[in-house]
Amino acid sequence: MVQAVEDLLPRPSSHRRIVQLLSKLGDLDSVCVKLQSEELTLADVRLLFDAVVVKYPVTASYLKADASIMHSPVFERAVVKVQGDRRLQADEEAAVEPFLVVQPSSARPTKQVDFATATLRQAKKARHASAQ
């Protein structure tokens, strides 16, 4: 081989390390790609992060559920439990309570009326009230 090319080739031990690193980067890249999916839920993200932490413990300080960079671990736990239909603890209920959507009573379903119909109804009510 030409000496200049040999100088550019990594040694066998370095080549093995590069191949191992590429394998790890492939794992992490697949997680990064999956995180960009619009269908992914927070529960899915937590599952992926937990798997990464198990396989690559050095990431724990960034990806664990109780990592110091986490803004609200209780809120995240609550959302993951809601998405998994699991029971919430009191502190978790309090964390997601502002996002509670109250369902309207099913006794009388409200039909949404367009602007024109609503205007005509109001005018008709006003005419009937003044006629009496």
Summary of the structure (lengths in Angstrom):
residues: 132
radius of gyration: 29.2
end to end distance: 107.5
largest distance: 107.5
contacts: 250
relative contact order: 0.06
helix: 67%
strand: 0%
